């Protein structure tokens, strides 16, 4: 019985780690999206990188509570795209990339 409890706890812990890792987003994929002018079906022909080359000016944005709202404002107004779902993988990845810019 003790072995089953230990196995259950280990399985639960691994599951939580996987969920946390997925929720954090993939900064490498976020960088690709950051450079994609067609992000969120954008029609303006510009990417995030067009206004923020190499993430310039966003070094402190990663700590903002309203980061998803700011990202969507740029997508809609500048890129002429559709706002991303704040809970989507694309938003998590873009946020992870912007957070990775801190200190650069």
Biopython code that builds the backbone (N, CA, C, O; Angstrom):
import numpy as np
from Bio.PDB.StructureBuilder import StructureBuilder

atoms = [
    (1, "UNK", "N", (0.827, -1.193, 0.000)),
    (1, "UNK", "CA", (0.000, 0.000, 0.000)),
    (1, "UNK", "C", (0.868, 1.254, 0.000)),
    (1, "UNK", "O", (0.553, 2.241, -0.664)),
    (2, "UNK", "N", (1.961, 1.201, 0.750)),
    (2, "UNK", "CA", (2.855, 2.358, 0.827)),
    (2, "UNK", "C", (3.468, 2.657, -0.542)),
    (2, "UNK", "O", (3.650, 3.821, -0.899)),
    (3, "UNK", "N", (3.781, 1.629, -1.296)),
    (3, "UNK", "CA", (4.371, 1.805, -2.631)),
    (3, "UNK", "C", (3.373, 2.491, -3.556)),
    (3, "UNK", "O", (3.750, 3.345, -4.360)),
    (4, "UNK", "N", (2.102, 2.120, -3.444)),
    (4, "UNK", "CA", (1.079, 2.746, -4.276)),
    (4, "UNK", "C", (0.932, 4.226, -3.951)),
    (4, "UNK", "O", (0.748, 5.042, -4.853)),
    (5, "UNK", "N", (1.008, 4.575, -2.686)),
    (5, "UNK", "CA", (0.916, 5.980, -2.285)),
    (5, "UNK", "C", (2.086, 6.771, -2.857)),
    (5, "UNK", "O", (1.903, 7.872, -3.376)),
    (6, "UNK", "N", (3.269, 6.215, -2.762)),
    (6, "UNK", "CA", (4.464, 6.885, -3.280)),
    (6, "UNK", "C", (4.364, 7.036, -4.801)),
    (6, "UNK", "O", (4.682, 8.092, -5.348)),
    (7, "UNK", "N", (3.920, 5.975, -5.476)),
    (7, "UNK", "CA", (3.774, 6.033, -6.935)),
    (7, "UNK", "C", (2.733, 7.081, -7.326)),
    (7, "UNK", "O", (2.928, 7.826, -8.286)),
    (8, "UNK", "N", (1.634, 7.137, -6.586)),
    (8, "UNK", "CA", (0.584, 8.112, -6.872)),
    (8, "UNK", "C", (1.104, 9.529, -6.686)),
    (8, "UNK", "O", (0.855, 10.388, -7.532)),
    (9, "UNK", "N", (1.803, 9.787, -5.624)),
    (9, "UNK", "CA", (2.338, 11.121, -5.345)),
    (9, "UNK", "C", (3.353, 11.525, -6.413)),
    (9, "UNK", "O", (3.365, 12.671, -6.860)),
    (10, "UNK", "N", (4.199, 10.585, -6.817)),
    (10, "UNK", "CA", (5.192, 10.883, -7.863)),
    (10, "UNK", "C", (4.503, 11.198, -9.192)),
    (10, "UNK", "O", (4.891, 12.136, -9.889)),
    (11, "UNK", "N", (3.491, 10.422, -9.537)),
    (11, "UNK", "CA", (2.749, 10.657, -10.777)),
    (11, "UNK", "C", (2.066, 12.018, -10.749)),
    (11, "UNK", "O", (2.082, 12.754, -11.736)),
    (12, "UNK", "N", (1.475, 12.339, -9.624)),
    (12, "UNK", "CA", (0.819, 13.639, -9.468)),
    (12, "UNK", "C", (1.819, 14.781, -9.597)),
    (12, "UNK", "O", (1.541, 15.777, -10.265)),
    (13, "UNK", "N", (2.976, 14.646, -8.966)),
    (13, "UNK", "CA", (4.004, 15.689, -9.021)),
    (13, "UNK", "C", (4.510, 15.888, -10.446)),
    (13, "UNK", "O", (4.696, 17.023, -10.886)),
    (14, "UNK", "N", (4.733, 14.802, -11.160)),
    (14, "UNK", "CA", (5.197, 14.908, -12.545)),
    (14, "UNK", "C", (4.135, 15.578, -13.407)),
    (14, "UNK", "O", (4.456, 16.415, -14.250)),
    (15, "UNK", "N", (2.884, 15.217, -13.201)),
    (15, "UNK", "CA", (1.792, 15.842, -13.944)),
    (15, "UNK", "C", (1.724, 17.339, -13.712)),
    (15, "UNK", "O", (1.523, 18.109, -14.651)),
    (16, "UNK", "N", (1.889, 17.751, -12.472)),
    (16, "UNK", "CA", (1.861, 19.176, -12.150)),
    (16, "UNK", "C", (3.028, 19.914, -12.793)),
    (16, "UNK", "O", (2.869, 21.044, -13.253)),
    (17, "UNK", "N", (4.190, 19.288, -12.828)),
    (17, "UNK", "CA", (5.352, 19.903, -13.472)),
    (17, "UNK", "C", (5.123, 20.083, -14.969)),
    (17, "UNK", "O", (5.493, 21.111, -15.537)),
    (18, "UNK", "N", (4.523, 19.098, -15.600)),
    (18, "UNK", "CA", (4.239, 19.185, -17.038)),
    (18, "UNK", "C", (3.236, 20.304, -17.312)),
    (18, "UNK", "O", (3.419, 21.093, -18.239)),
    (19, "UNK", "N", (2.187, 20.373, -16.512)),
    (19, "UNK", "CA", (1.183, 21.429, -16.685)),
    (19, "UNK", "C", (1.814, 22.808, -16.495)),
    (19, "UNK", "O", (1.537, 23.729, -17.264)),
    (20, "UNK", "N", (2.655, 22.951, -15.480)),
    (20, "UNK", "CA", (3.313, 24.236, -15.224)),
    (20, "UNK", "C", (4.231, 24.614, -16.392)),
    (20, "UNK", "O", (4.282, 25.776, -16.796)),
    (21, "UNK", "N", (4.942, 23.642, -16.921)),
    (21, "UNK", "CA", (5.845, 23.918, -18.043)),
    (21, "UNK", "C", (5.063, 24.349, -19.282)),
    (21, "UNK", "O", (5.479, 25.266, -19.990)),
    (22, "UNK", "N", (3.941, 23.697, -19.545)),
    (22, "UNK", "CA", (3.134, 24.068, -20.704)),
    (22, "UNK", "C", (2.494, 25.432, -20.531)),
    (22, "UNK", "O", (2.377, 26.185, -21.497)),
    (23, "UNK", "N", (2.084, 25.758, -19.337)),
    (23, "UNK", "CA", (1.445, 27.049, -19.076)),
    (23, "UNK", "C", (2.435, 28.191, -19.196)),
    (23, "UNK", "O", (2.048, 29.317, -19.510)),
    (24, "UNK", "N", (3.697, 27.918, -18.951)),
    (24, "UNK", "CA", (4.716, 28.961, -18.992)),
    (24, "UNK", "C", (5.003, 29.426, -20.417)),
    (24, "UNK", "O", (5.479, 30.544, -20.615)),
    (25, "UNK", "N", (4.727, 28.602, -21.390)),
    (25, "UNK", "CA", (4.962, 28.980, -22.777)),
    (25, "UNK", "C", (6.369, 28.644, -23.242)),
    (25, "UNK", "O", (7.264, 28.382, -22.439)),
    (26, "UNK", "N", (6.539, 28.657, -24.535)),
    (26, "UNK", "CA", (7.799, 28.323, -25.188)),
    (26, "UNK", "C", (8.380, 29.598, -25.796)),
    (26, "UNK", "O", (7.883, 30.093, -26.808)),
    (27, "UNK", "N", (9.429, 30.125, -25.177)),
    (27, "UNK", "CA", (10.024, 31.390, -25.628)),
    (27, "UNK", "C", (10.576, 31.287, -27.051)),
    (27, "UNK", "O", (10.510, 32.260, -27.802)),
    (28, "UNK", "N", (11.117, 30.132, -27.434)),
    (28, "UNK", "CA", (11.655, 29.979, -28.791)),
    (28, "UNK", "C", (10.533, 30.089, -29.831)),
    (28, "UNK", "O", (10.701, 30.730, -30.868)),
    (29, "UNK", "N", (9.400, 29.464, -29.547)),
    (29, "UNK", "CA", (8.254, 29.568, -30.453)),
    (29, "UNK", "C", (7.689, 30.992, -30.411)),
    (29, "UNK", "O", (7.236, 31.514, -31.429)),
    (30, "UNK", "N", (7.718, 31.609, -29.240)),
    (30, "UNK", "CA", (7.262, 32.990, -29.113)),
    (30, "UNK", "C", (8.079, 33.936, -29.974)),
    (30, "UNK", "O", (7.543, 34.885, -30.545)),
    (31, "UNK", "N", (9.372, 33.678, -30.066)),
    (31, "UNK", "CA", (10.242, 34.523, -30.906)),
    (31, "UNK", "C", (9.862, 34.387, -32.376)),
    (31, "UNK", "O", (9.883, 35.364, -33.124)),
    (32, "UNK", "N", (9.515, 33.175, -32.781)),
    (32, "UNK", "CA", (9.073, 32.962, -34.168)),
    (32, "UNK", "C", (7.785, 33.742, -34.428)),
    (32, "UNK", "O", (7.652, 34.405, -35.457)),
    (33, "UNK", "N", (6.837, 33.660, -33.492)),
    (33, "UNK", "CA", (5.582, 34.402, -33.638)),
    (33, "UNK", "C", (5.836, 35.912, -33.642)),
    (33, "UNK", "O", (5.195, 36.651, -34.389)),
    (34, "UNK", "N", (6.762, 36.361, -32.814)),
    (34, "UNK", "CA", (7.115, 37.779, -32.707)),
    (34, "UNK", "C", (7.598, 38.324, -34.043)),
    (34, "UNK", "O", (7.425, 39.507, -34.337)),
    (35, "UNK", "N", (8.203, 37.461, -34.850)),
    (35, "UNK", "CA", (8.749, 37.871, -36.147)),
    (35, "UNK", "C", (7.832, 37.559, -37.327)),
    (35, "UNK", "O", (8.207, 37.774, -38.480)),
    (36, "UNK", "N", (6.642, 37.056, -37.045)),
    (36, "UNK", "CA", (5.712, 36.637, -38.095)),
    (36, "UNK", "C", (4.699, 37.743, -38.416)),
    (36, "UNK", "O", (3.851, 38.057, -37.580)),
    (37, "UNK", "N", (4.774, 38.343, -39.624)),
    (37, "UNK", "CA", (3.824, 39.406, -39.971)),
    (37, "UNK", "C", (2.388, 38.902, -40.131)),
    (37, "UNK", "O", (1.452, 39.701, -40.163)),
    (38, "UNK", "N", (2.210, 37.603, -40.229)),
    (38, "UNK", "CA", (0.865, 37.047, -40.385)),
    (38, "UNK", "C", (0.309, 36.524, -39.053)),
    (38, "UNK", "O", (-0.696, 35.814, -39.034)),
    (39, "UNK", "N", (0.958, 36.874, -37.954)),
    (39, "UNK", "CA", (0.477, 36.485, -36.628)),
    (39, "UNK", "C", (-0.968, 36.929, -36.465)),
    (39, "UNK", "O", (-1.314, 38.070, -36.772)),
    (40, "UNK", "N", (-1.796, 36.034, -35.987)),
    (40, "UNK", "CA", (-3.211, 36.330, -35.714)),
    (40, "UNK", "C", (-3.923, 36.878, -36.950)),
    (40, "UNK", "O", (-4.790, 37.746, -36.854)),
    (41, "UNK", "N", (-3.538, 36.350, -38.111)),
    (41, "UNK", "CA", (-4.129, 36.775, -39.393)),
    (41, "UNK", "C", (-3.918, 38.260, -39.673)),
    (41, "UNK", "O", (-4.771, 38.921, -40.264)),
    (42, "UNK", "N", (-2.771, 38.768, -39.242)),
    (42, "UNK", "CA", (-2.446, 40.173, -39.488)),
    (42, "UNK", "C", (-2.369, 40.481, -40.975)),
    (42, "UNK", "O", (-1.848, 39.689, -41.760)),
    (43, "UNK", "N", (-2.894, 41.643, -41.350)),
    (43, "UNK", "CA", (-2.925, 42.025, -42.767)),
    (43, "UNK", "C", (-2.081, 43.255, -43.074)),
    (43, "UNK", "O", (-2.013, 43.680, -44.227)),
    (44, "UNK", "N", (-1.439, 43.831, -42.068)),
    (44, "UNK", "CA", (-0.663, 45.060, -42.284)),
    (44, "UNK", "C", (0.735, 44.796, -42.834)),
    (44, "UNK", "O", (1.421, 45.727, -43.257)),
    (45, "UNK", "N", (1.161, 43.538, -42.832)),
    (45, "UNK", "CA", (2.480, 43.211, -43.354)),
    (45, "UNK", "C", (3.618, 43.536, -42.404)),
    (45, "UNK", "O", (4.775, 43.586, -42.821)),
    (46, "UNK", "N", (3.311, 43.755, -41.138)),
    (46, "UNK", "CA", (4.344, 44.035, -40.142)),
    (46, "UNK", "C", (4.262, 42.998, -39.024)),
    (46, "UNK", "O", (3.204, 42.429, -38.754)),
    (47, "UNK", "N", (5.397, 42.772, -38.387)),
    (47, "UNK", "CA", (5.454, 41.868, -37.240)),
    (47, "UNK", "C", (5.715, 42.696, -35.989)),
    (47, "UNK", "O", (5.942, 43.904, -36.068)),
    (48, "UNK", "N", (5.682, 42.052, -34.861)),
    (48, "UNK", "CA", (6.036, 42.744, -33.606)),
    (48, "UNK", "C", (7.457, 43.301, -33.723)),
    (48, "UNK", "O", (7.757, 44.388, -33.228)),
    (49, "UNK", "N", (8.318, 42.535, -34.385)),
    (49, "UNK", "CA", (9.714, 42.917, -34.545)),
    (49, "UNK", "C", (9.881, 44.175, -35.401)),
    (49, "UNK", "O", (10.910, 44.844, -35.314)),
    (50, "UNK", "N", (8.897, 44.501, -36.213)),
    (50, "UNK", "CA", (8.976, 45.703, -37.039)),
    (50, "UNK", "C", (9.055, 46.961, -36.177)),
    (50, "UNK", "O", (9.787, 47.896, -36.504)),
    (51, "UNK", "N", (8.310, 46.985, -35.088)),
    (51, "UNK", "CA", (8.308, 48.147, -34.185)),
    (51, "UNK", "C", (9.272, 47.969, -33.014)),
    (51, "UNK", "O", (9.744, 48.945, -32.431)),
    (52, "UNK", "N", (9.556, 46.720, -32.680)),
    (52, "UNK", "CA", (10.415, 46.405, -31.529)),
    (52, "UNK", "C", (11.538, 45.478, -31.982)),
    (52, "UNK", "O", (11.554, 44.305, -31.608)),
    (53, "UNK", "N", (12.491, 45.988, -32.792)),
    (53, "UNK", "CA", (13.557, 45.122, -33.316)),
    (53, "UNK", "C", (14.338, 44.437, -32.199)),
    (53, "UNK", "O", (14.889, 45.085, -31.309)),
    (54, "UNK", "N", (14.369, 43.116, -32.273)),
    (54, "UNK", "CA", (15.077, 42.346, -31.247)),
    (54, "UNK", "C", (14.438, 42.461, -29.872)),
    (54, "UNK", "O", (15.065, 42.129, -28.866)),
    (55, "UNK", "N", (13.206, 42.926, -29.821)),
    (55, "UNK", "CA", (12.515, 43.094, -28.543)),
    (55, "UNK", "C", (12.825, 44.411, -27.852)),
    (55, "UNK", "O", (12.440, 44.624, -26.703)),
    (56, "UNK", "N", (13.527, 45.300, -28.562)),
    (56, "UNK", "CA", (13.917, 46.587, -27.974)),
    (56, "UNK", "C", (12.700, 47.343, -27.441)),
    (56, "UNK", "O", (11.683, 47.477, -28.121)),
    (57, "UNK", "N", (12.831, 47.824, -26.228)),
    (57, "UNK", "CA", (11.765, 48.569, -25.582)),
    (57, "UNK", "C", (10.814, 47.704, -24.779)),
    (57, "UNK", "O", (9.941, 48.221, -24.083)),
    (58, "UNK", "N", (10.973, 46.395, -24.868)),
    (58, "UNK", "CA", (10.081, 45.489, -24.149)),
    (58, "UNK", "C", (10.769, 44.778, -22.982)),
    (58, "UNK", "O", (10.208, 43.855, -22.392)),
    (59, "UNK", "N", (11.971, 45.209, -22.659)),
    (59, "UNK", "CA", (12.765, 44.535, -21.631)),
    (59, "UNK", "C", (12.059, 44.470, -20.279)),
    (59, "UNK", "O", (12.290, 43.536, -19.511)),
    (60, "UNK", "N", (11.217, 45.429, -19.979)),
    (60, "UNK", "CA", (10.529, 45.462, -18.688)),
    (60, "UNK", "C", (9.046, 45.117, -18.795)),
    (60, "UNK", "O", (8.329, 45.144, -17.794)),
    (61, "UNK", "N", (8.587, 44.796, -19.987)),
    (61, "UNK", "CA", (7.162, 44.521, -20.191)),
    (61, "UNK", "C", (6.733, 43.171, -19.632)),
    (61, "UNK", "O", (5.563, 42.986, -19.295)),
    (62, "UNK", "N", (7.659, 42.231, -19.528)),
    (62, "UNK", "CA", (7.322, 40.883, -19.093)),
    (62, "UNK", "C", (6.723, 40.789, -17.703)),
    (62, "UNK", "O", (6.016, 39.827, -17.404)),
    (63, "UNK", "N", (6.986, 41.755, -16.857)),
    (63, "UNK", "CA", (6.473, 41.724, -15.500)),
    (63, "UNK", "C", (5.099, 42.352, -15.343)),
    (63, "UNK", "O", (4.548, 42.372, -14.242)),
    (64, "UNK", "N", (4.548, 42.857, -16.416)),
    (64, "UNK", "CA", (3.249, 43.545, -16.337)),
    (64, "UNK", "C", (2.104, 42.548, -16.237)),
    (64, "UNK", "O", (2.096, 41.526, -16.922)),
    (65, "UNK", "N", (1.145, 42.852, -15.382)),
    (65, "UNK", "CA", (-0.030, 41.997, -15.212)),
    (65, "UNK", "C", (-0.928, 42.041, -16.446)),
    (65, "UNK", "O", (-1.673, 41.096, -16.705)),
    (66, "UNK", "N", (-0.862, 43.131, -17.206)),
    (66, "UNK", "CA", (-1.717, 43.299, -18.383)),
    (66, "UNK", "C", (-0.978, 43.010, -19.692)),
    (66, "UNK", "O", (-1.327, 43.561, -20.736)),
    (67, "UNK", "N", (0.042, 42.149, -19.638)),
    (67, "UNK", "CA", (0.858, 41.865, -20.816)),
    (67, "UNK", "C", (0.013, 41.332, -21.980)),
    (67, "UNK", "O", (0.196, 41.769, -23.116)),
    (68, "UNK", "N", (-0.896, 40.410, -21.723)),
    (68, "UNK", "CA", (-1.730, 39.848, -22.793)),
    (68, "UNK", "C", (-2.573, 40.943, -23.448)),
    (68, "UNK", "O", (-2.760, 40.943, -24.664)),
    (69, "UNK", "N", (-3.073, 41.861, -22.650)),
    (69, "UNK", "CA", (-3.885, 42.960, -23.176)),
    (69, "UNK", "C", (-3.032, 43.859, -24.075)),
    (69, "UNK", "O", (-3.493, 44.305, -25.126)),
    (70, "UNK", "N", (-1.809, 44.120, -23.668)),
    (70, "UNK", "CA", (-0.903, 44.955, -24.460)),
    (70, "UNK", "C", (-0.544, 44.261, -25.777)),
    (70, "UNK", "O", (-0.537, 44.887, -26.836)),
    (71, "UNK", "N", (-0.249, 42.970, -25.697)),
    (71, "UNK", "CA", (0.066, 42.207, -26.914)),
    (71, "UNK", "C", (-1.108, 42.276, -27.884)),
    (71, "UNK", "O", (-0.918, 42.524, -29.075)),
    (72, "UNK", "N", (-2.314, 42.058, -27.382)),
    (72, "UNK", "CA", (-3.493, 42.088, -28.251)),
    (72, "UNK", "C", (-3.743, 43.475, -28.834)),
    (72, "UNK", "O", (-4.193, 43.589, -29.974)),
    (73, "UNK", "N", (-3.462, 44.520, -28.079)),
    (73, "UNK", "CA", (-3.637, 45.874, -28.610)),
    (73, "UNK", "C", (-2.724, 46.084, -29.819)),
    (73, "UNK", "O", (-3.148, 46.661, -30.820)),
    (74, "UNK", "N", (-1.492, 45.627, -29.737)),
    (74, "UNK", "CA", (-0.561, 45.756, -30.874)),
    (74, "UNK", "C", (-1.022, 44.908, -32.059)),
    (74, "UNK", "O", (-0.960, 45.349, -33.206)),
    (75, "UNK", "N", (-1.481, 43.701, -31.779)),
    (75, "UNK", "CA", (-1.940, 42.821, -32.857)),
    (75, "UNK", "C", (-3.112, 43.455, -33.598)),
    (75, "UNK", "O", (-3.138, 43.467, -34.829)),
    (76, "UNK", "N", (-4.068, 43.975, -32.861)),
    (76, "UNK", "CA", (-5.276, 44.531, -33.477)),
    (76, "UNK", "C", (-5.001, 45.872, -34.160)),
    (76, "UNK", "O", (-5.406, 46.076, -35.304)),
    (77, "UNK", "N", (-4.322, 46.779, -33.472)),
    (77, "UNK", "CA", (-4.135, 48.130, -34.011)),
    (77, "UNK", "C", (-3.035, 48.212, -35.063)),
    (77, "UNK", "O", (-3.234, 48.814, -36.118)),
    (78, "UNK", "N", (-1.896, 47.624, -34.792)),
    (78, "UNK", "CA", (-0.752, 47.765, -35.688)),
    (78, "UNK", "C", (-0.688, 46.671, -36.747)),
    (78, "UNK", "O", (-0.478, 46.958, -37.926)),
    (79, "UNK", "N", (-0.869, 45.421, -36.333)),
    (79, "UNK", "CA", (-0.755, 44.298, -37.263)),
    (79, "UNK", "C", (-2.045, 44.064, -38.046)),
    (79, "UNK", "O", (-2.066, 43.306, -39.016)),
    (80, "UNK", "N", (-3.131, 44.732, -37.607)),
    (80, "UNK", "CA", (-4.449, 44.548, -38.228)),
    (80, "UNK", "C", (-4.865, 43.080, -38.204)),
    (80, "UNK", "O", (-5.397, 42.548, -39.178)),
    (81, "UNK", "N", (-4.607, 42.442, -37.059)),
    (81, "UNK", "CA", (-4.971, 41.044, -36.884)),
    (81, "UNK", "C", (-6.094, 40.896, -35.879)),
    (81, "UNK", "O", (-6.671, 41.881, -35.419)),
    (82, "UNK", "N", (-6.392, 39.664, -35.548)),
    (82, "UNK", "CA", (-7.445, 39.357, -34.586)),
    (82, "UNK", "C", (-6.805, 39.081, -33.235)),
    (82, "UNK", "O", (-5.775, 38.412, -33.158)),
    (83, "UNK", "N", (-7.402, 39.587, -32.183)),
    (83, "UNK", "CA", (-6.879, 39.391, -30.830)),
    (83, "UNK", "C", (-6.760, 37.903, -30.518)),
    (83, "UNK", "O", (-7.616, 37.101, -30.893)),
    (84, "UNK", "N", (-5.695, 37.558, -29.834)),
    (84, "UNK", "CA", (-5.483, 36.174, -29.401)),
    (84, "UNK", "C", (-6.256, 35.909, -28.119)),
    (84, "UNK", "O", (-6.457, 36.809, -27.304)),
    (85, "UNK", "N", (-6.681, 34.685, -27.954)),
    (85, "UNK", "CA", (-7.274, 34.263, -26.681)),
    (85, "UNK", "C", (-6.173, 34.369, -25.634)),
    (85, "UNK", "O", (-5.102, 33.788, -25.812)),
    (86, "UNK", "N", (-6.413, 35.098, -24.548)),
    (86, "UNK", "CA", (-5.377, 35.254, -23.516)),
    (86, "UNK", "C", (-4.878, 33.931, -22.933)),
    (86, "UNK", "O", (-3.792, 33.879, -22.355)),
    (87, "UNK", "N", (-5.659, 32.871, -23.081)),
    (87, "UNK", "CA", (-5.264, 31.566, -22.540)),
    (87, "UNK", "C", (-4.719, 30.624, -23.615)),
    (87, "UNK", "O", (-4.506, 29.441, -23.351)),
    (88, "UNK", "N", (-4.494, 31.140, -24.819)),
    (88, "UNK", "CA", (-4.024, 30.299, -25.925)),
    (88, "UNK", "C", (-2.528, 30.010, -25.816)),
    (88, "UNK", "O", (-1.791, 30.696, -25.107)),
    (89, "UNK", "N", (-2.106, 28.984, -26.532)),
    (89, "UNK", "CA", (-0.686, 28.631, -26.588)),
    (89, "UNK", "C", (0.118, 29.758, -27.237)),
    (89, "UNK", "O", (1.231, 30.052, -26.801)),
    (90, "UNK", "N", (-0.438, 30.391, -28.275)),
    (90, "UNK", "CA", (0.272, 31.498, -28.934)),
    (90, "UNK", "C", (0.533, 32.638, -27.951)),
    (90, "UNK", "O", (1.627, 33.203, -27.925)),
    (91, "UNK", "N", (-0.471, 32.972, -27.147)),
    (91, "UNK", "CA", (-0.289, 34.049, -26.168)),
    (91, "UNK", "C", (0.739, 33.653, -25.117)),
    (91, "UNK", "O", (1.573, 34.470, -24.726)),
    (92, "UNK", "N", (0.685, 32.407, -24.659)),
    (92, "UNK", "CA", (1.658, 31.941, -23.665)),
    (92, "UNK", "C", (3.072, 31.996, -24.234)),
    (92, "UNK", "O", (4.014, 32.379, -23.540)),
    (93, "UNK", "N", (3.215, 31.611, -25.504)),
    (93, "UNK", "CA", (4.538, 31.610, -26.132)),
    (93, "UNK", "C", (5.066, 33.034, -26.362)),
    (93, "UNK", "O", (6.235, 33.314, -26.096)),
    (94, "UNK", "N", (4.213, 33.919, -26.852)),
    (94, "UNK", "CA", (4.626, 35.321, -27.023)),
    (94, "UNK", "C", (5.007, 35.946, -25.684)),
    (94, "UNK", "O", (6.012, 36.650, -25.584)),
    (95, "UNK", "N", (4.210, 35.689, -24.675)),
    (95, "UNK", "CA", (4.500, 36.215, -23.334)),
    (95, "UNK", "C", (5.824, 35.672, -22.813)),
    (95, "UNK", "O", (6.616, 36.408, -22.224)),
    (96, "UNK", "N", (6.060, 34.379, -23.032)),
    (96, "UNK", "CA", (7.323, 33.773, -22.579)),
    (96, "UNK", "C", (8.514, 34.434, -23.269)),
    (96, "UNK", "O", (9.539, 34.687, -22.635)),
    (97, "UNK", "N", (8.382, 34.715, -24.567)),
    (97, "UNK", "CA", (9.477, 35.374, -25.282)),
    (97, "UNK", "C", (9.711, 36.771, -24.730)),
    (97, "UNK", "O", (10.856, 37.157, -24.492)),
    (98, "UNK", "N", (8.657, 37.526, -24.524)),
    (98, "UNK", "CA", (8.805, 38.896, -24.000)),
    (98, "UNK", "C", (9.399, 38.866, -22.592)),
    (98, "UNK", "O", (10.222, 39.713, -22.245)),
    (99, "UNK", "N", (8.986, 37.900, -21.789)),
    (99, "UNK", "CA", (9.563, 37.773, -20.436)),
    (99, "UNK", "C", (11.054, 37.418, -20.505)),
    (99, "UNK", "O", (11.825, 37.784, -19.618)),
    (100, "UNK", "N", (11.452, 36.703, -21.562)),
    (100, "UNK", "CA", (12.868, 36.308, -21.693)),
    (100, "UNK", "C", (13.756, 37.501, -22.047)),
    (100, "UNK", "O", (14.980, 37.396, -21.964)),
    (101, "UNK", "N", (13.171, 38.619, -22.434)),
    (101, "UNK", "CA", (13.938, 39.793, -22.825)),
    (101, "UNK", "C", (14.471, 40.582, -21.614)),
    (101, "UNK", "O", (15.346, 41.435, -21.764)),
    (102, "UNK", "N", (13.948, 40.298, -20.440)),
    (102, "UNK", "CA", (14.345, 41.023, -19.244)),
    (102, "UNK", "C", (15.861, 40.962, -19.052)),
    (102, "UNK", "O", (16.456, 39.885, -19.065)),
    (103, "UNK", "N", (16.460, 42.109, -18.879)),
    (103, "UNK", "CA", (17.904, 42.179, -18.652)),
    (103, "UNK", "C", (18.745, 42.173, -19.899)),
    (103, "UNK", "O", (19.973, 42.146, -19.808)),
    (104, "UNK", "N", (18.125, 42.199, -21.067)),
    (104, "UNK", "CA", (18.923, 42.202, -22.314)),
    (104, "UNK", "C", (19.187, 43.599, -22.782)),
    (104, "UNK", "O", (19.839, 43.794, -23.808)),
]
sb = StructureBuilder()
sb.init_structure("model")
sb.init_model(0)
sb.init_chain("A")
sb.init_seg("    ")
for serial, (resi, resn, name, xyz) in enumerate(atoms, 1):
    if name == "N":
        sb.init_residue(resn, " ", resi, " ")
    sb.init_atom(name, np.array(xyz, "f"), 0.0, 1.0, " ", f" {name:<3s}", serial, name[0])
structure = sb.get_structure()
